[in-house]
């Protein structure tokens, strides 16, 4: 179904979001968690509705279950697999929407199923724009279902939108134009040249990108680049321009601790060296993926007075606990030069049955190491591997509880 052009699916999706389909979708969702019940329900739906609509209902039920990690009201929304994967979760979307002028006209370009649009519509007079007619239908339906009415929906290429009609705009360009993900702005759709023209038409733009995307030099000078992290990962990079940029020319990493709506932002200039430590302290710390992507490790190190275990390797150390969402903490149990025999003996002595393996700057493969270790016992630990003075240092540690790390 996902591989067909949207126009061939539009009528089916119109049926899916109609009142007629709601009863059937509820039946599919009620049986989705029980394999036996699901099989019986599928047989019933095929008999009453046919194979195509049955597939649509069952798939939608599964997508809603998967979407709950991103949307608190996912059971009232509609998705496709790819558009759900690309959608901004409601926590990040709400934060981003807070940058836009309240009660003013805003365009959400390449709106998808409406992850960002929902938050913008709650704050602004929002217009949805997407060239995919199914995406536009689902975005509009989701906004209606969640009580976030939008001004209008336009089915067109983002680059064709008249941006002069809006105070500001947000865009999530297609990073899979040829079904493969890309981090190259020149391969996005709209591409870099089109984005430049859009910024000329209206400089108050916000562009969502992959975390690893490299922006041109003039963007680094004019825009504020911000990396956003939630649920333990770096989710996206934003380029904020003109009035939307709070600190033009600087970088920021904004992290949301699990289970909270409070954002923690680290801001500064990228690069810089972290001072080396004389030894591994009582605790080891790893910057959040958003901090790493923004290259702000040195800013975090200065803020908390931590030192580097090894030059240019983002594992930091200190004798005191740091409670902050922008870093994860580990309590050190043992440090030793790495050898498979020594590590095996240590794990056996400490009765480690569950082991997380992390590494940076060494060629060792965690999956291969795990296969060569005998893990027995009821204790859990983390093994960190990193270079130190031309050798490999092994640090056996225990991940601190979330309340001690802010994550």
C-alpha positions in Angstrom: 0.0 0.0 0.0 2.8 2.4 0.9 4.5 2.0 -2.5 1.5 3.1 -4.5 1.2 6.8 -5.6 -1.0 8.8 -3.2 -3.7 9.4 -5.8 -4.3 5.7 -6.0 -4.8 5.5 -2.2 -6.7 8.8 -1.7 -10.2 7.3 -2.0 -9.4 4.5 0.5 -8.0 7.0 3.0 -11.0 9.2 2.6 -13.1 6.2 3.6 -10.7 5.4 6.5 -11.2 8.9 8.1 -15.0 8.9 7.5 -17.6 8.2 10.1 -18.5 4.9 8.3 -15.0 3.5 9.1 -14.8 4.5 12.7 -16.8 1.5 14.0 -14.6 -0.9 12.0 -11.4 0.8 13.2 -12.5 0.4 16.8 -13.1 -3.3 16.3 -9.6 -3.7 14.7 -8.0 -1.8 17.6 -9.8 -3.9 20.3 -8.4 -7.1 18.8 -4.9 -5.8 17.9 -3.1 -7.0 21.1 -4.5 -10.6 21.0 -3.2 -12.7 18.1 -6.2 -15.1 18.2 -8.7 -12.3 18.4 -6.9 -10.4 15.6 -7.1 -13.4 13.3 -10.8 -13.8 13.9 -11.3 -10.0 13.4 -9.3 -10.1 10.2 -11.5 -12.9 8.8 -14.6 -11.0 9.7 -13.4 -7.7 8.2 -12.4 -9.4 5.0 -15.8 -10.9 4.7 -17.6 -7.6 5.3 -15.2 -5.1 3.8 -12.8 -6.9 1.4 -9.1 -7.3 1.5 -8.0 -3.8 0.8 -10.0 -2.0 3.5 -9.2 -4.8 6.0 -5.5 -4.2 5.4 -5.9 -0.5 5.8 -7.8 -0.9 9.1 -5.3 -3.4 10.6 -2.4 -1.4 9.5 -3.9 1.8 11.0 -4.5 0.0 14.3 -0.9 -1.1 14.5 0.3 2.4 13.6 -1.7 4.0 16.3 -0.2 1.7 18.9 3.3 2.6 17.6 2.5 6.3 17.6 1.7 6.4 21.3 5.3 7.0 22.1 5.1 10.3 20.0 1.5 11.4 20.6 -0.6 11.2 23.8 -3.8 11.1 21.7 -2.5 8.7 19.0 -5.7 6.6 19.2 -7.6 9.5 17.7 -5.2 10.2 14.8 -4.4 8.7 11.4 -1.0 7.8 10.0 1.0 6.1 7.3 4.2 4.2 8.2 6.6 6.6 6.6 4.8 9.7 7.7 4.7 8.5 11.3 8.5 7.8 11.2 9.1 11.4 9.9 6.7 13.1 12.2 7.9 15.4 15.0 6.7 14.1 18.4 4.3 16.4 20.3 6.9 17.3 23.0 9.4 18.7 20.5 6.7 20.2 18.3 5.2 22.1 21.3 8.7 23.5 22.1 9.3 24.5 18.5 5.9 26.2 18.2 6.8 28.4 21.1 9.3 30.2 18.9 6.6 31.4 16.5 4.6 34.6 17.0 1.4 33.9 18.8 -1.9 34.3 16.9 -0.1 35.2 13.6 -0.3 33.6 10.2 2.2 30.7 9.9 2.7 28.1 7.1 3.7 24.5 7.9 5.3 23.3 4.7 5.7 19.6 4.0 3.3 19.1 6.9 3.1 15.3 6.7 0.5 13.9 9.1 0.7 17.1 11.2 3.2 16.5 14.0 4.4 20.1 13.9 1.2 21.5 12.5 -0.8 20.4 15.6 1.4 22.5 17.8 1.5 25.4 15.5 -2.3 25.4 15.1 -2.6 25.6 18.9 -0.6 28.8 19.0 -0.9 30.4 15.6 -3.1 30.8 12.6 -1.7 27.9 10.7 -1.9 26.8 7.1 -1.0 23.2 6.1 0.9 22.7 2.8 1.9 19.4 1.3 2.2 18.0 -2.2 1.0 14.6 -1.0 -2.8 14.6 -1.0 -3.0 11.7 1.5 -0.7 13.6 3.9 -2.8 16.7 3.5 -6.0 14.8 4.2 -4.5 13.1 7.3 -3.0 16.3 8.6 -6.3 18.2 8.3 -8.2 15.2 9.9 -5.8 15.0 12.8 -6.1 18.7 13.5 -9.9 18.4 13.5 -9.9 15.3 15.7 -7.7 17.0 18.3 -9.5 20.3 18.3 -6.7 22.2 16.5 -8.5 23.9 13.5 -6.3 25.3 10.8 -6.9 28.2 8.5 -6.6 26.2 5.2 -4.9 23.2 3.5 -3.0 23.6 0.3 -1.9 20.7 -1.9 1.2 21.9 -3.6 4.9 21.8 -3.6 6.4 23.8 -0.7 8.5 25.8 -3.0 5.4 27.0 -4.8 3.8 28.5 -1.6 3.4 32.3 -1.5 5.4 32.8 1.7 4.8 36.6 1.6 1.3 35.8 2.9 2.7 34.6 6.2 4.6 36.1 9.2 6.8 33.0 9.4 7.1 29.5 8.1 8.2 26.1 9.1 9.3 23.3 6.7 10.1 19.6 7.1 11.6 18.9 3.6 11.6 15.4 2.3 14.8 13.6 3.2 13.9 10.4 1.3 13.2 11.8 -2.2 14.4 8.6 -3.8 13.3 6.2 -0.9 16.7 6.4 0.7 17.5 8.8 3.6 19.9 11.5 2.9 21.7 14.2 5.0 22.7 16.3 2.0 20.7 19.5 1.7 21.2 19.5 -2.1 19.3 16.2 -2.3 16.4 17.3 0.0 13.1 18.2 -1.6 12.8 21.2 -1.8 16.6 21.3 -2.3 19.1 23.9 -1.0 18.6 26.2 -4.0 14.9 26.2 -3.5 15.3 26.9 0.2 17.5 29.9 -0.5 14.7 31.3 -2.8 12.1 30.7 -0.1 14.2 32.5 2.5 14.5 35.5 0.1 10.7 35.5 -0.2 10.3 35.4 3.6 13.4 35.3 5.8 11.5 34.2 8.9 11.9 30.5 8.3 12.5 27.4 10.3 13.9 24.4 8.5 13.9 20.9 10.0 16.9 18.7 9.0 18.6 15.4 9.9 20.9 15.7 12.9 24.0 14.9 10.7 23.1 17.4 7.9 25.9 20.0 7.3 24.7 23.4 6.4 26.4 26.0 4.2 28.8 28.6 5.8 26.3 31.5 5.4 23.7 29.5 7.3 26.1 29.0 10.2 26.6 32.7 10.3 23.0 33.9 9.9 20.9 31.2 11.5 20.8 29.7 15.0 21.3 25.9 14.6 19.6 23.8 17.3 19.7 20.1 17.8 16.7 18.6 19.6 16.8 15.5 21.7 14.1 13.4 23.4 13.7 9.8 24.6 17.4 9.5 24.8 18.2 10.3 21.2 18.9 13.3 19.0 15.8 13.6 16.8 16.4 16.6 14.5 18.4 19.7 13.7 16.6 23.0 13.3 17.9 26.1 11.4 16.1 29.2 12.8 16.3 32.3 10.6 15.7 36.0 11.1 13.1 36.8 13.8 12.9 33.1 14.8 16.6 33.0 15.7 17.2 33.9 19.3 21.0 33.7 19.0 22.1 34.0 15.4 25.5 32.4 14.7 25.4 30.2 17.8 24.6 26.5 18.3 22.2 25.0 20.8 21.3 21.5 22.0 17.9 21.2 23.7 17.1 18.1 25.6 13.9 16.9 27.1 14.2 14.5 30.1 11.9 11.5 29.9 8.5 12.1 31.4 8.8 15.9 31.6 8.0 18.9 29.4 10.8 21.0 30.7 13.5 21.7 28.2 17.2 22.0 29.0 19.3 24.0 26.6 23.1 24.1 26.2 24.2 27.0 24.0 27.6 28.2 22.7 30.2 27.9 20.0 31.1 24.5 18.7 34.5 22.8 19.1 36.9 23.5 21.9 39.0 21.2 24.0 38.0 19.5 27.2 40.8 19.6 29.8 42.3 16.1 30.4 42.0 14.5 33.8 44.8 12.8 35.8 42.7 9.7 36.4 39.2 8.2 36.0 37.1 9.6 38.8 34.3 8.0 40.7 31.8 8.8 37.9 31.9 8.8 34.1 29.6 11.0 32.1 28.5 10.8 28.4 27.0 13.9 26.8 23.5 13.5 25.3 23.4 12.7 21.6 22.1 16.2 20.9 25.0 17.8 22.6 27.4 15.6 20.6 25.7 16.4 17.3 25.9 20.1 18.1 29.6 19.7 19.0 29.1 21.4 22.4 30.8 18.8 24.6 33.4 21.4 25.7 30.6 23.8 26.8 29.1 21.1 28.9 32.5 20.2 30.4 33.1 23.7 31.4 29.6 24.1 32.9 30.0 21.1 35.2 33.8 21.1 35.8 34.4 17.7 34.3 37.6 16.5 32.6 38.3 14.2 29.6 39.4 10.6 30.2 41.1 10.6 26.7 41.7 13.5 24.3 38.9 14.1 21.8 36.8 11.2 23.2 33.5 12.5 24.7 33.6 10.4 27.9 34.0 12.8 30.9 34.8 12.1 34.5 34.5 13.7 38.0 34.3 12.5 41.6 30.8 14.0 42.2 27.4 13.1 40.8 26.0 15.5 38.2 22.2 15.6 37.9 21.5 17.1 34.5 19.5 15.9 31.4 22.2 16.8 29.0 24.5 14.1 30.3 24.2 10.4 31.3 26.1 9.3 34.4 27.8 6.0 35.3 29.2 5.0 38.7 32.7 3.4 38.1 33.1 -0.1 39.5 36.5 -1.1 38.0 39.0 0.3 35.5 41.6 -1.9 33.8 43.6 -2.3 30.6 41.3 -4.2 28.2 41.8 -7.8 27.5 39.1 -10.3 26.9 40.4 -12.7 29.6 40.5 -10.0 32.2 37.1 -8.6 31.4 35.6 -12.1 31.4 37.1 -12.8 34.8 35.8 -9.5 36.2 32.2 -10.1 34.9 32.2 -13.6 36.4 33.4 -12.3 39.8 30.8 -9.6 39.9 28.0 -12.0 38.6 27.1 -9.7 35.7 24.3 -11.3 33.7 23.2 -8.3 31.7 25.9 -6.1 30.1 25.6 -2.9 28.0 28.7 -2.3 25.9 29.6 1.2 24.8 32.7 2.3 22.9 34.3 5.2 21.2 37.6 5.6 19.3 38.4 1.9 19.2 37.8 -0.8 16.6 36.4 -3.4 18.9 32.8 -4.5 17.9 30.4 -4.7 20.9 28.3 -7.4 19.3 31.4 -9.6 18.7 32.6 -9.0 22.3 29.2 -9.9 23.7 29.3 -13.2 21.8 32.7 -14.0 23.3 31.6 -13.4 26.9 29.8 -15.7 29.2 27.2 -13.6 31.1 25.8 -15.3 34.2 24.4 -13.7 37.3 21.7 -11.3 38.4 23.7 -8.1 38.2 23.7 -5.5 35.5 26.6 -3.3 34.3 27.9 -1.1 31.5 31.3 -1.7 29.9 32.9 1.4 28.4 35.8 1.0 26.0 38.0 3.9 24.8 41.6 4.6 23.8 44.1 5.8 26.4 47.8 6.2 25.7 47.8 3.9 22.6 46.0 1.2 24.6 42.3 0.3 25.2 40.9 1.2 28.6 38.0 -0.7 30.0 35.7 0.9 32.5 33.1 -1.3 34.2 30.4 0.8 35.6 26.8 1.0 36.7 24.4 3.4 34.9 23.0 5.8 37.4 19.2 5.9 37.9 17.3 8.4 35.7 16.6 10.7 38.7 20.4 11.1 39.1 21.0 11.9 35.5 18.0 13.8 34.4 17.1 11.2 31.7 
